[in-house]
Amino acid sequence: MLLADEPTGNLDTAHGDDVMRLLRTINAEGTTVVMVTHSPAHAAQASRTLHLLDGRIVVDALQAA
């Protein structure tokens, strides 16, 4: 399991895209990736997203494959 807290937060777009490609690759190889992000574009690349409000899950969504 890899925990990634805002892994693209301080990166320019190109380097952020590189990090997301790496995360998708290691996930495809079998590693569970838990990522925290404020980026809707990066969150949309996940197979599952949870949205929190005041410490509670308000959305639990599976993305279409």
C-alpha positions as CSV (number, residue, x, y, z in Angstrom):
1,M,0.0,0.0,0.0
2,L,1.3,3.5,-0.9
3,L,-0.1,6.5,0.9
4,A,0.3,9.7,-1.2
5,D,-0.7,13.0,0.4
6,E,-1.0,15.6,-2.4
7,P,1.7,14.0,-4.5
8,T,1.2,16.6,-7.3
9,G,0.5,19.6,-5.1
10,N,3.7,21.6,-5.8
11,L,4.4,20.4,-9.3
12,D,3.9,21.9,-12.7
13,T,1.4,20.2,-15.0
14,A,4.0,18.1,-16.9
15,H,5.6,16.7,-13.7
16,G,2.2,16.2,-12.1
17,D,1.2,14.1,-15.1
18,D,4.5,12.1,-14.7
19,V,3.7,11.3,-11.1
20,M,0.1,10.3,-11.9
21,R,1.4,7.9,-14.6
22,L,3.8,6.4,-12.1
23,L,0.9,5.9,-9.6
24,R,-1.3,4.3,-12.2
25,T,1.6,2.0,-13.2
26,I,2.3,0.7,-9.7
27,N,-1.4,0.4,-9.1
28,A,-1.8,-1.7,-12.2
29,E,1.1,-3.9,-11.0
30,G,-0.9,-4.7,-7.8
31,T,-0.1,-1.9,-5.3
32,T,-3.0,-0.2,-3.6
33,V,-2.6,3.5,-3.8
34,V,-4.4,5.8,-1.4
35,M,-4.1,9.4,-2.6
36,V,-5.3,12.7,-1.1
37,T,-5.8,15.5,-3.6
38,H,-7.7,18.7,-4.1
39,S,-7.4,18.2,-7.9
40,P,-10.6,17.0,-9.6
41,A,-8.6,16.1,-12.7
42,H,-6.3,13.8,-10.7
43,A,-9.1,12.4,-8.6
44,A,-10.9,11.5,-11.8
45,Q,-8.0,9.1,-12.7
46,A,-8.7,7.0,-9.7
47,S,-10.8,3.8,-9.8
48,R,-12.6,4.9,-6.6
49,T,-13.1,8.3,-5.0
50,L,-14.2,9.3,-1.5
51,H,-15.3,12.9,-0.8
52,L,-15.1,14.0,2.8
53,L,-16.9,16.9,4.5
54,D,-16.2,17.6,8.2
55,G,-14.5,14.2,8.6
56,R,-17.4,12.2,7.1
57,I,-17.7,10.4,3.8
58,V,-20.3,12.2,1.7
59,V,-19.6,10.5,-1.6
60,D,-18.2,7.1,-2.3
61,A,-18.0,6.6,-6.0
62,L,-16.5,3.9,-8.3
63,Q,-15.3,5.2,-11.7
64,A,-16.3,3.5,-14.9
65,A,-13.5,1.3,-16.2
